[in-house]
């Protein structure tokens, strides 16, 4: 079957939707020239903090063809993770919404591999790889280039229909396809709620986030002790942070996700302030067995809790 580029691309978009992805767009793999200066400047300002890996493989981050040989197209997908229900105890230390359900890395990777298999079986033989936060790829830049949304002032991808509570993933394949028009229009307008609401001042200017001042960085990425200067600035966040998303007007229309794997663990939502403060390693392992919270390990989780209490 000799399919046109348009037909191939539409079949991929349709299959992605069938697999449960909320958004799917396709971009031509090339060099992200418009991102280079901005990314280098971000690194030079040490905005990556102790995330040393961000300074590795810079050329691969800017050109995916160096990451996976013969890559011609990048199929970008997005999956809504906004939950219908949130934590029950208003005084309990707050967990980022993305950690309520099963770890998204496994969920999206499985769906992407199914999409790759479909392409090989129904569209044409192709070589490619699926990635979900597992390679040096500037996902937000590629998502914008694939037409999934624009980059908001909090540096996150925003979509006019479903907001920003989105997981991203991508397929790098050696098949030529039809490509979307990038979204460079800024629909944030004069709004600056995310900037004004960030308690640590991590959003240093519109579209620029000092990662080393972000609550998510302190509670997940940082392995050392949290700096004393941050005392009282976490607004009770113990793992990750959603503040810049919670205040975003574009998230007023966010609807609960329909992904079974992202259904919040009832035990997690039911945790009280006392439950968290008295939790032992065994209980931590049970409650957060499938959650991204396990990234902090019990030691890191206790460190975060202690920091909030002191």
SESEKOL-877334 format. One record per residue: residue number from 1; residue in one letter; x, z, y of N, C-alpha, C in turn. Coordinates in steps of 0.2 Angstrom, whole numbers, plus 5000, padded with zeros to 4 digits. Layout:
BEGIN
NUM, A, X, Z, Y, X, Z, Y, X, Z, Y
...
This chain:
BEGIN
1, X, 5004, 5000, 4994, 5000, 5000, 5000, 5004, 5000, 5006
2, X, 5003, 4995, 5010, 5008, 4994, 5016, 5004, 4997, 5022
3, X, 5005, 5003, 5024, 5002, 5006, 5030, 5005, 5005, 5036
4, X, 5001, 5005, 5042, 5004, 5005, 5048, 5007, 5012, 5050
5, X, 5011, 5012, 5055, 5013, 5018, 5058, 5008, 5023, 5060
6, X, 5003, 5020, 5063, 4997, 5023, 5066, 4993, 5026, 5060
7, X, 4992, 5022, 5054, 4988, 5025, 5049, 4992, 5030, 5045
8, X, 4999, 5030, 5044, 5003, 5035, 5041, 5002, 5041, 5045
9, X, 5003, 5041, 5052, 5003, 5047, 5056, 4996, 5050, 5055
10, X, 4990, 5046, 5055, 4984, 5049, 5055, 4983, 5053, 5048
11, X, 4985, 5050, 5043, 4984, 5053, 5036, 4988, 5060, 5036
12, X, 4994, 5060, 5040, 4998, 5066, 5040, 4994, 5071, 5044
13, X, 4991, 5069, 5050, 4987, 5074, 5054, 4981, 5077, 5050
14, X, 4978, 5072, 5046, 4972, 5074, 5043, 4973, 5079, 5037
15, X, 4979, 5077, 5034, 4981, 5082, 5028, 4983, 5089, 5031
16, X, 4986, 5089, 5036, 4988, 5095, 5039, 4982, 5099, 5041
17, X, 4977, 5096, 5043, 4971, 5100, 5045, 4967, 5102, 5039
18, X, 4967, 5098, 5033, 4965, 5100, 5027, 4968, 5106, 5024
19, X, 4975, 5106, 5025, 4979, 5112, 5023, 4978, 5118, 5027
20, X, 4974, 5118, 5032, 4972, 5124, 5036, 4976, 5124, 5043
21, X, 4980, 5120, 5044, 4984, 5120, 5051, 4979, 5118, 5056
22, X, 4980, 5122, 5062, 4975, 5121, 5068, 4977, 5115, 5072
23, X, 4984, 5114, 5072, 4987, 5109, 5076, 4992, 5105, 5072
24, X, 4993, 5098, 5073, 4998, 5094, 5070, 5000, 5089, 5075
25, X, 5006, 5088, 5077, 5008, 5083, 5081, 5015, 5080, 5078
26, X, 5017, 5074, 5081, 5023, 5071, 5078, 5027, 5069, 5084
27, X, 5034, 5070, 5083, 5038, 5068, 5089, 5044, 5064, 5085
28, X, 5047, 5060, 5089, 5053, 5056, 5087, 5059, 5061, 5088
29, X, 5063, 5061, 5082, 5069, 5065, 5082, 5074, 5062, 5087
30, X, 5076, 5065, 5092, 5082, 5063, 5096, 5085, 5069, 5099
31, X, 5089, 5068, 5104, 5093, 5073, 5108, 5089, 5076, 5113
32, X, 5088, 5083, 5113, 5084, 5086, 5118, 5088, 5087, 5125
33, X, 5089, 5081, 5128, 5093, 5081, 5134, 5091, 5086, 5140
34, X, 5084, 5086, 5140, 5081, 5090, 5146, 5081, 5097, 5144
35, X, 5083, 5099, 5138, 5083, 5106, 5136, 5091, 5109, 5137
36, X, 5095, 5105, 5137, 5102, 5107, 5136, 5105, 5112, 5141
37, X, 5104, 5110, 5148, 5106, 5114, 5153, 5103, 5120, 5153
38, X, 5096, 5120, 5152, 5092, 5126, 5152, 5095, 5131, 5147
39, X, 5096, 5129, 5141, 5098, 5133, 5135, 5105, 5136, 5136
40, X, 5109, 5131, 5138, 5116, 5134, 5140, 5116, 5139, 5145
41, X, 5112, 5138, 5150, 5112, 5143, 5156, 5109, 5150, 5153
42, X, 5104, 5149, 5149, 5101, 5155, 5145, 5106, 5159, 5141
43, X, 5110, 5156, 5138, 5116, 5159, 5134, 5121, 5162, 5138
44, X, 5123, 5158, 5144, 5128, 5161, 5148, 5126, 5167, 5152
45, X, 5120, 5168, 5152, 5117, 5174, 5156, 5116, 5180, 5151
46, X, 5118, 5179, 5144, 5118, 5184, 5139, 5111, 5186, 5138
47, X, 5106, 5181, 5139, 5099, 5183, 5138, 5097, 5184, 5130
48, X, 5102, 5182, 5126, 5101, 5182, 5119, 5103, 5189, 5116
49, X, 5106, 5193, 5120, 5108, 5200, 5118, 5112, 5200, 5112
50, X, 5111, 5204, 5107, 5114, 5204, 5101, 5112, 5199, 5096
51, X, 5108, 5194, 5098, 5106, 5189, 5093, 5111, 5183, 5094
52, X, 5117, 5185, 5091, 5123, 5181, 5091, 5121, 5174, 5088
53, X, 5117, 5173, 5083, 5115, 5167, 5080, 5113, 5162, 5085
54, X, 5110, 5164, 5090, 5107, 5159, 5095, 5113, 5155, 5098
55, X, 5119, 5158, 5098, 5124, 5154, 5101, 5128, 5149, 5096
56, X, 5125, 5150, 5090, 5128, 5145, 5085, 5125, 5139, 5084
57, X, 5128, 5134, 5082, 5125, 5127, 5080, 5121, 5124, 5086
58, X, 5124, 5125, 5092, 5120, 5123, 5098, 5119, 5115, 5098
59, X, 5123, 5111, 5096, 5122, 5104, 5095, 5116, 5103, 5090
60, X, 5116, 5106, 5085, 5110, 5105, 5080, 5104, 5108, 5083
61, X, 5104, 5113, 5087, 5098, 5115, 5090, 5095, 5109, 5095
62, X, 5099, 5106, 5098, 5097, 5101, 5103, 5096, 5094, 5100
63, X, 5099, 5093, 5093, 5098, 5087, 5090, 5097, 5088, 5083
64, X, 5091, 5088, 5080, 5089, 5089, 5073, 5092, 5084, 5068
65, X, 5094, 5078, 5071, 5097, 5073, 5066, 5104, 5076, 5064
66, X, 5107, 5081, 5067, 5113, 5084, 5065, 5112, 5089, 5060
67, X, 5105, 5092, 5060, 5103, 5097, 5055, 5101, 5094, 5048
68, X, 5097, 5089, 5048, 5095, 5086, 5042, 5097, 5078, 5043
69, X, 5101, 5076, 5039, 5104, 5069, 5040, 5098, 5064, 5039
70, X, 5098, 5059, 5043, 5093, 5053, 5043, 5086, 5055, 5046
71, X, 5086, 5061, 5049, 5079, 5063, 5052, 5077, 5058, 5057
72, X, 5071, 5055, 5056, 5068, 5051, 5061, 5062, 5054, 5065
73, X, 5058, 5058, 5061, 5052, 5061, 5064, 5052, 5068, 5063
74, X, 5049, 5072, 5067, 5047, 5079, 5067, 5040, 5080, 5067
75, X, 5037, 5082, 5061, 5030, 5084, 5061, 5029, 5091, 5063
76, X, 5026, 5093, 5068, 5026, 5100, 5071, 5018, 5102, 5069
77, X, 5018, 5108, 5067, 5011, 5111, 5065, 5011, 5118, 5068
78, X, 5005, 5120, 5069, 5003, 5127, 5072, 4997, 5130, 5069
79, X, 4998, 5136, 5068, 4993, 5140, 5064, 4991, 5146, 5068
80, X, 4984, 5146, 5070, 4982, 5152, 5074, 4982, 5158, 5069
81, X, 4984, 5164, 5072, 4985, 5170, 5069, 4981, 5176, 5072
82, X, 4977, 5174, 5077, 4973, 5179, 5081, 4968, 5183, 5077
83, X, 4969, 5189, 5076, 4964, 5193, 5072, 4958, 5195, 5075
84, X, 4953, 5195, 5070, 4946, 5197, 5072, 4946, 5205, 5074
85, X, 4950, 5209, 5070, 4950, 5216, 5071, 4957, 5218, 5073
86, X, 4957, 5224, 5076, 4964, 5227, 5078, 4964, 5234, 5076
87, X, 4970, 5237, 5078, 4971, 5244, 5075, 4965, 5249, 5077
88, X, 4963, 5253, 5073, 4957, 5257, 5074, 4959, 5263, 5079
89, X, 4964, 5266, 5078, 4966, 5272, 5082, 4969, 5270, 5089
90, X, 4966, 5271, 5094, 4969, 5268, 5101, 4975, 5272, 5103
91, X, 4976, 5278, 5100, 4982, 5281, 5101, 4988, 5280, 5097
92, X, 4987, 5276, 5091, 4992, 5275, 5087, 4997, 5270, 5090
93, X, 5004, 5271, 5088, 5009, 5266, 5090, 5007, 5259, 5089
94, X, 5008, 5254, 5093, 5005, 5247, 5093, 5009, 5243, 5089
95, X, 5006, 5239, 5084, 5010, 5234, 5081, 5008, 5227, 5083
96, X, 5013, 5222, 5084, 5011, 5215, 5086, 5006, 5212, 5081
97, X, 5001, 5209, 5084, 4996, 5206, 5080, 4998, 5201, 5074
98, X, 5004, 5198, 5075, 5006, 5193, 5070, 5008, 5197, 5064
99, X, 5009, 5203, 5064, 5012, 5207, 5058, 5006, 5210, 5054
100, X, 5000, 5209, 5056, 4994, 5212, 5053, 4993, 5210, 5045
101, X, 4994, 5203, 5044, 4993, 5200, 5038, 5000, 5199, 5034
102, X, 4999, 5194, 5029, 5005, 5192, 5025, 5010, 5189, 5030
103, X, 5017, 5190, 5028, 5022, 5187, 5032, 5021, 5180, 5033
104, X, 5021, 5177, 5039, 5019, 5170, 5040, 5024, 5165, 5037
105, X, 5031, 5167, 5037, 5036, 5163, 5034, 5034, 5160, 5028
106, X, 5031, 5164, 5023, 5030, 5161, 5016, 5023, 5157, 5017
107, X, 5018, 5159, 5021, 5012, 5156, 5021, 5013, 5149, 5024
108, X, 5016, 5148, 5029, 5017, 5141, 5032, 5022, 5137, 5028
109, X, 5027, 5140, 5025, 5032, 5136, 5021, 5028, 5133, 5015
110, X, 5024, 5136, 5012, 5020, 5134, 5006, 5016, 5128, 5009
111, X, 5013, 5129, 5014, 5008, 5123, 5017, 5012, 5117, 5019
112, X, 5018, 5118, 5022, 5022, 5113, 5024, 5025, 5109, 5018
113, X, 5027, 5113, 5013, 5029, 5109, 5007, 5024, 5105, 5003
114, X, 5018, 5108, 5004, 5012, 5104, 5001, 5011, 5098, 5005
115, X, 5012, 5098, 5012, 5011, 5092, 5016, 5017, 5087, 5014
116, X, 5023, 5089, 5013, 5028, 5085, 5011, 5027, 5081, 5005
117, X, 5024, 5085, 5000, 5023, 5082, 4993, 5017, 5077, 4994
118, X, 5012, 5078, 4998, 5007, 5073, 5000, 5010, 5067, 5003
119, X, 5014, 5068, 5008, 5017, 5062, 5011, 5021, 5057, 5006
120, X, 5025, 5061, 5001, 5028, 5057, 4996, 5024, 5053, 4991
121, X, 5018, 5057, 4989, 5014, 5054, 4984, 5009, 5049, 4987
122, X, 5007, 5050, 4993, 5001, 5046, 4996, 5003, 5041, 5002
123, X, 5009, 5042, 5005, 5010, 5038, 5011, 5017, 5034, 5009
124, X, 5022, 5037, 5007, 5028, 5034, 5005, 5034, 5038, 5004
125, X, 5038, 5036, 5000, 5044, 5041, 4998, 5048, 5042, 5004
126, X, 5049, 5049, 5005, 5053, 5051, 5011, 5057, 5057, 5009
127, X, 5063, 5058, 5012, 5067, 5064, 5011, 5066, 5068, 5017
128, X, 5065, 5075, 5016, 5064, 5079, 5022, 5064, 5087, 5020
129, X, 5064, 5091, 5025, 5064, 5098, 5024, 5059, 5101, 5028
130, X, 5057, 5107, 5026, 5052, 5111, 5030, 5056, 5117, 5032
131, X, 5054, 5119, 5038, 5057, 5125, 5041, 5052, 5129, 5045
132, X, 5053, 5136, 5044, 5049, 5141, 5048, 5053, 5146, 5050
133, X, 5056, 5146, 5056, 5060, 5151, 5059, 5067, 5152, 5055
134, X, 5068, 5146, 5051, 5074, 5147, 5046, 5080, 5142, 5048
135, X, 5080, 5139, 5054, 5085, 5135, 5055, 5086, 5134, 5063
136, X, 5092, 5132, 5065, 5093, 5132, 5073, 5089, 5126, 5076
137, X, 5082, 5127, 5077, 5078, 5122, 5080, 5074, 5125, 5086
138, X, 5074, 5122, 5091, 5070, 5124, 5097, 5063, 5122, 5096
139, X, 5059, 5126, 5093, 5053, 5125, 5091, 5048, 5123, 5096
140, X, 5048, 5128, 5101, 5043, 5127, 5107, 5044, 5120, 5110
141, X, 5051, 5118, 5111, 5052, 5112, 5114, 5049, 5106, 5110
142, X, 5050, 5106, 5104, 5048, 5101, 5099, 5040, 5101, 5099
143, X, 5037, 5107, 5099, 5030, 5107, 5099, 5027, 5104, 5105
144, X, 5030, 5105, 5111, 5028, 5102, 5117, 5029, 5094, 5117
145, X, 5034, 5092, 5114, 5036, 5085, 5113, 5031, 5082, 5108
146, X, 5028, 5086, 5104, 5024, 5083, 5099, 5016, 5084, 5101
147, X, 5016, 5086, 5108, 5009, 5086, 5110, 5005, 5092, 5109
148, X, 5008, 5097, 5106, 5004, 5103, 5104, 5002, 5107, 5110
149, X, 5005, 5107, 5115, 5004, 5111, 5121, 5009, 5111, 5126
150, X, 5009, 5115, 5131, 5014, 5116, 5136, 5017, 5123, 5135
151, X, 5023, 5123, 5139, 5027, 5130, 5139, 5024, 5134, 5145
152, X, 5022, 5140, 5143, 5019, 5144, 5148, 5025, 5148, 5152
153, X, 5023, 5152, 5157, 5028, 5155, 5161, 5031, 5161, 5157
154, X, 5028, 5163, 5151, 5031, 5168, 5147, 5035, 5165, 5141
155, X, 5037, 5158, 5142, 5041, 5154, 5138, 5038, 5152, 5131
156, X, 5031, 5154, 5130, 5028, 5153, 5124, 5024, 5146, 5124
157, X, 5022, 5143, 5118, 5018, 5137, 5118, 5011, 5139, 5119
158, X, 5008, 5136, 5124, 5001, 5137, 5125, 4997, 5131, 5124
159, X, 4991, 5132, 5121, 4986, 5126, 5120, 4980, 5127, 5123
160, X, 4977, 5123, 5126, 4971, 5124, 5130, 4965, 5126, 5126
161, X, 4965, 5124, 5120, 4959, 5126, 5116, 4959, 5132, 5112
162, X, 4966, 5134, 5110, 4966, 5140, 5106, 4971, 5145, 5108
163, X, 4974, 5144, 5114, 4979, 5149, 5117, 4986, 5149, 5114
164, X, 4989, 5155, 5114, 4996, 5155, 5112, 4997, 5159, 5105
165, X, 4992, 5162, 5102, 4993, 5166, 5096, 4994, 5161, 5090
166, X, 5000, 5158, 5090, 5001, 5153, 5086, 5008, 5154, 5082
167, X, 5008, 5152, 5076, 5014, 5152, 5072, 5016, 5144, 5072
168, X, 5022, 5143, 5072, 5025, 5136, 5072, 5029, 5134, 5066
169, X, 5029, 5128, 5064, 5033, 5126, 5058, 5034, 5119, 5059
170, X, 5039, 5116, 5055, 5040, 5109, 5056, 5043, 5106, 5049
171, X, 5042, 5099, 5049, 5045, 5095, 5044, 5049, 5090, 5047
172, X, 5055, 5090, 5045, 5060, 5085, 5047, 5061, 5080, 5042
173, X, 5058, 5073, 5043, 5058, 5068, 5038, 5061, 5062, 5040
174, X, 5063, 5058, 5035, 5067, 5051, 5037, 5062, 5045, 5037
175, X, 5056, 5047, 5039, 5051, 5041, 5040, 5049, 5040, 5047
176, X, 5049, 5034, 5049, 5046, 5032, 5056, 5039, 5033, 5056
177, X, 5036, 5036, 5062, 5029, 5037, 5062, 5027, 5035, 5070
178, X, 5021, 5036, 5071, 5018, 5035, 5078, 5019, 5042, 5081
179, X, 5021, 5042, 5088, 5023, 5048, 5091, 5018, 5050, 5097
180, X, 5017, 5056, 5098, 5013, 5059, 5103, 5016, 5058, 5110
181, X, 5012, 5059, 5115, 5014, 5060, 5121, 5016, 5067, 5123
182, X, 5022, 5069, 5125, 5024, 5076, 5127, 5019, 5078, 5132
183, X, 5018, 5085, 5132, 5014, 5088, 5137, 5019, 5092, 5142
184, X, 5020, 5088, 5148, 5024, 5091, 5153, 5020, 5094, 5159
185, X, 5013, 5093, 5159, 5009, 5096, 5164, 5009, 5103, 5163
186, X, 5009, 5107, 5168, 5009, 5114, 5168, 5002, 5117, 5170
187, X, 4998, 5120, 5165, 4991, 5122, 5166, 4991, 5129, 5168
188, X, 4997, 5132, 5169, 4997, 5139, 5171, 4995, 5140, 5178
189, X, 4996, 5135, 5182, 4994, 5135, 5189, 4998, 5140, 5193
190, X, 4994, 5144, 5197, 4997, 5149, 5201, 4997, 5156, 5198
191, X, 4995, 5156, 5192, 4994, 5163, 5188, 5001, 5165, 5186
192, X, 5002, 5172, 5187, 5008, 5175, 5185, 5007, 5182, 5182
193, X, 5001, 5182, 5178, 4999, 5189, 5175, 5004, 5191, 5170
194, X, 5007, 5186, 5166, 5012, 5188, 5161, 5018, 5191, 5164
195, X, 5020, 5188, 5170, 5026, 5190, 5173, 5025, 5198, 5176
196, X, 5019, 5198, 5179, 5018, 5205, 5182, 5016, 5210, 5177
197, X, 5014, 5208, 5171, 5012, 5213, 5166, 5018, 5215, 5161
198, X, 5023, 5212, 5161, 5029, 5214, 5157, 5032, 5220, 5159
199, X, 5031, 5225, 5155, 5034, 5232, 5157, 5041, 5233, 5158
200, X, 5045, 5228, 5155, 5052, 5229, 5155, 5055, 5224, 5159
201, X, 5051, 5220, 5163, 5054, 5214, 5167, 5058, 5209, 5163
202, X, 5056, 5208, 5157, 5059, 5203, 5153, 5058, 5196, 5156
203, X, 5053, 5194, 5159, 5051, 5187, 5161, 5055, 5187, 5168
204, X, 5061, 5185, 5169, 5065, 5186, 5175, 5062, 5181, 5180
205, X, 5059, 5175, 5178, 5057, 5170, 5183, 5052, 5166, 5178
206, X, 5047, 5162, 5182, 5043, 5158, 5178, 5047, 5154, 5172
207, X, 5045, 5154, 5166, 5047, 5150, 5161, 5054, 5153, 5158
208, X, 5057, 5158, 5161, 5063, 5161, 5158, 5062, 5168, 5156
209, X, 5064, 5169, 5150, 5063, 5176, 5147, 5070, 5179, 5145
210, X, 5072, 5185, 5148, 5078, 5188, 5146, 5077, 5191, 5139
211, X, 5078, 5188, 5134, 5077, 5191, 5127, 5079, 5198, 5126
212, X, 5085, 5199, 5129, 5088, 5206, 5128, 5084, 5211, 5131
213, X, 5079, 5210, 5135, 5075, 5215, 5138, 5068, 5215, 5136
214, X, 5067, 5211, 5131, 5060, 5210, 5128, 5059, 5216, 5123
215, X, 5053, 5219, 5123, 5051, 5224, 5118, 5052, 5222, 5111
216, X, 5050, 5216, 5110, 5051, 5213, 5103, 5058, 5213, 5101
217, X, 5062, 5212, 5106, 5070, 5212, 5104, 5072, 5219, 5102
218, X, 5070, 5224, 5106, 5072, 5231, 5105, 5069, 5234, 5099
219, X, 5063, 5232, 5097, 5060, 5235, 5091, 5061, 5231, 5085
220, X, 5064, 5225, 5085, 5065, 5221, 5079, 5072, 5219, 5078
221, X, 5075, 5215, 5083, 5081, 5212, 5083, 5087, 5217, 5084
222, X, 5086, 5222, 5088, 5092, 5227, 5090, 5093, 5231, 5084
223, X, 5099, 5232, 5082, 5101, 5236, 5076, 5103, 5243, 5079
224, X, 5106, 5243, 5085, 5109, 5250, 5088, 5103, 5254, 5091
225, X, 5105, 5259, 5094, 5100, 5263, 5097, 5097, 5260, 5103
226, X, 5091, 5261, 5105, 5087, 5258, 5110, 5090, 5261, 5117
227, X, 5092, 5257, 5122, 5095, 5260, 5128, 5090, 5265, 5131
228, X, 5092, 5271, 5134, 5088, 5276, 5137, 5085, 5274, 5143
229, X, 5088, 5268, 5146, 5085, 5266, 5152, 5078, 5263, 5151
230, X, 5076, 5262, 5145, 5070, 5259, 5143, 5064, 5264, 5141
231, X, 5066, 5270, 5142, 5061, 5276, 5141, 5055, 5275, 5145
232, X, 5049, 5276, 5142, 5043, 5275, 5145, 5041, 5268, 5147
233, X, 5044, 5263, 5145, 5042, 5256, 5147, 5039, 5252, 5141
234, X, 5038, 5255, 5135, 5036, 5251, 5129, 5028, 5251, 5129
235, X, 5025, 5255, 5133, 5018, 5255, 5132, 5015, 5256, 5125
236, X, 5019, 5261, 5122, 5017, 5263, 5115, 5018, 5257, 5109
237, X, 5022, 5252, 5111, 5023, 5247, 5106, 5029, 5249, 5101
238, X, 5028, 5249, 5095, 5032, 5251, 5090, 5035, 5245, 5086
239, X, 5032, 5239, 5086, 5035, 5234, 5082, 5032, 5227, 5086
240, X, 5037, 5224, 5089, 5035, 5218, 5093, 5031, 5220, 5099
241, X, 5028, 5214, 5102, 5024, 5215, 5109, 5020, 5209, 5110
242, X, 5014, 5210, 5112, 5009, 5205, 5113, 5007, 5205, 5121
243, X, 5010, 5210, 5125, 5007, 5211, 5132, 5006, 5204, 5136
244, X, 5011, 5200, 5136, 5011, 5194, 5140, 5006, 5189, 5137
245, X, 5004, 5190, 5131, 4999, 5185, 5128, 4992, 5188, 5129
246, X, 4992, 5195, 5128, 4985, 5198, 5129, 4982, 5197, 5136
247, X, 4987, 5197, 5141, 4984, 5196, 5148, 4983, 5189, 5150
248, X, 4985, 5184, 5146, 4985, 5177, 5148, 4978, 5175, 5148
249, X, 4975, 5172, 5153, 4969, 5169, 5153, 4967, 5164, 5148
250, X, 4972, 5160, 5146, 4971, 5155, 5141, 4969, 5158, 5134
251, X, 4971, 5165, 5133, 4969, 5168, 5127, 4962, 5171, 5127
252, X, 4958, 5170, 5132, 4952, 5173, 5132, 4947, 5169, 5127
253, X, 4949, 5163, 5126, 4945, 5159, 5121, 4948, 5160, 5114
254, X, 4953, 5164, 5113, 4956, 5164, 5106, 4951, 5167, 5101
255, X, 4950, 5163, 5096, 4946, 5165, 5090, 4949, 5168, 5084
256, X, 4946, 5172, 5081, 4949, 5175, 5075, 4951, 5169, 5070
257, X, 4957, 5170, 5067, 4960, 5165, 5062, 4955, 5165, 5056
258, X, 4956, 5160, 5052, 4952, 5159, 5046, 4957, 5158, 5040
259, X, 4963, 5161, 5040, 4968, 5160, 5035, 4967, 5167, 5031
260, X, 4965, 5166, 5024, 4965, 5172, 5020, 4971, 5176, 5020
261, X, 4977, 5173, 5020, 4983, 5177, 5020, 4984, 5181, 5026
262, X, 4981, 5179, 5031, 4982, 5183, 5038, 4977, 5188, 5039
263, X, 4972, 5189, 5034, 4967, 5195, 5034, 4971, 5201, 5035
264, X, 4970, 5205, 5040, 4973, 5211, 5041, 4973, 5216, 5035
265, X, 4978, 5219, 5033, 4978, 5224, 5028, 4974, 5230, 5031
266, X, 4968, 5232, 5028, 4964, 5238, 5030, 4968, 5244, 5031
267, X, 4973, 5245, 5026, 4977, 5252, 5027, 4981, 5251, 5033
268, X, 4984, 5246, 5035, 4988, 5245, 5041, 4983, 5246, 5047
269, X, 4978, 5243, 5048, 4973, 5244, 5054, 4971, 5251, 5054
270, X, 4970, 5255, 5048, 4968, 5262, 5048, 4973, 5267, 5050
271, X, 4979, 5265, 5051, 4984, 5270, 5052, 4983, 5274, 5058
272, X, 4983, 5280, 5058, 4982, 5284, 5064, 4989, 5286, 5067
273, X, 4989, 5289, 5073, 4996, 5291, 5076, 4999, 5296, 5071
274, X, 4996, 5300, 5069, 4999, 5305, 5064, 5001, 5302, 5058
275, X, 4997, 5297, 5055, 5000, 5294, 5049, 5006, 5290, 5050
276, X, 5007, 5287, 5056, 5014, 5284, 5057, 5019, 5289, 5058
277, X, 5018, 5294, 5061, 5023, 5299, 5063, 5025, 5303, 5057
278, X, 5021, 5304, 5052, 5023, 5307, 5046, 5024, 5303, 5040
279, X, 5024, 5297, 5041, 5025, 5292, 5036, 5032, 5292, 5032
280, X, 5033, 5292, 5026, 5039, 5292, 5022, 5041, 5285, 5020
281, X, 5047, 5284, 5017, 5049, 5278, 5015, 5045, 5274, 5010
282, X, 5042, 5278, 5005, 5037, 5275, 5000, 5031, 5273, 5004
283, X, 5028, 5277, 5008, 5022, 5275, 5011, 5023, 5268, 5016
284, X, 5029, 5268, 5019, 5031, 5262, 5023, 5031, 5256, 5019
285, X, 5034, 5257, 5013, 5035, 5251, 5008, 5028, 5249, 5006
286, X, 5023, 5253, 5005, 5017, 5252, 5002, 5012, 5248, 5007
287, X, 5012, 5251, 5013, 5008, 5249, 5019, 5010, 5242, 5021
288, X, 5017, 5241, 5022, 5020, 5235, 5025, 5023, 5230, 5020
289, X, 5021, 5231, 5014, 5024, 5227, 5008, 5024, 5220, 5010
290, X, 5019, 5217, 5012, 5018, 5210, 5013, 5019, 5208, 5021
291, X, 5020, 5213, 5025, 5020, 5212, 5032, 5027, 5211, 5035
292, X, 5027, 5207, 5041, 5033, 5206, 5044, 5037, 5213, 5047
293, X, 5033, 5218, 5047, 5035, 5224, 5049, 5041, 5227, 5045
294, X, 5041, 5225, 5039, 5047, 5227, 5034, 5053, 5224, 5036
295, X, 5054, 5220, 5041, 5060, 5217, 5044, 5064, 5223, 5047
296, X, 5060, 5228, 5050, 5064, 5233, 5053, 5067, 5238, 5048
297, X, 5064, 5238, 5042, 5066, 5243, 5037, 5063, 5250, 5039
298, X, 5063, 5254, 5035, 5060, 5261, 5037, 5064, 5264, 5042
299, X, 5071, 5263, 5042, 5075, 5267, 5046, 5074, 5264, 5053
300, X, 5073, 5258, 5054, 5072, 5255, 5061, 5065, 5257, 5063
301, X, 5060, 5257, 5059, 5053, 5259, 5061, 5053, 5266, 5063
302, X, 5057, 5271, 5060, 5057, 5278, 5062, 5061, 5278, 5069
303, X, 5066, 5274, 5070, 5070, 5274, 5076, 5065, 5272, 5082
304, X, 5061, 5267, 5081, 5056, 5265, 5086, 5051, 5270, 5087
305, X, 5048, 5274, 5082, 5044, 5279, 5083, 5047, 5285, 5087
306, X, 5053, 5287, 5085, 5056, 5292, 5088, 5057, 5291, 5096
307, X, 5059, 5284, 5097, 5060, 5282, 5104, 5053, 5283, 5108
308, X, 5048, 5282, 5105, 5041, 5282, 5109, 5040, 5290, 5110
309, X, 5042, 5294, 5105, 5040, 5301, 5106, 5044, 5305, 5110
310, X, 5050, 5303, 5111, 5055, 5307, 5115, 5053, 5308, 5122
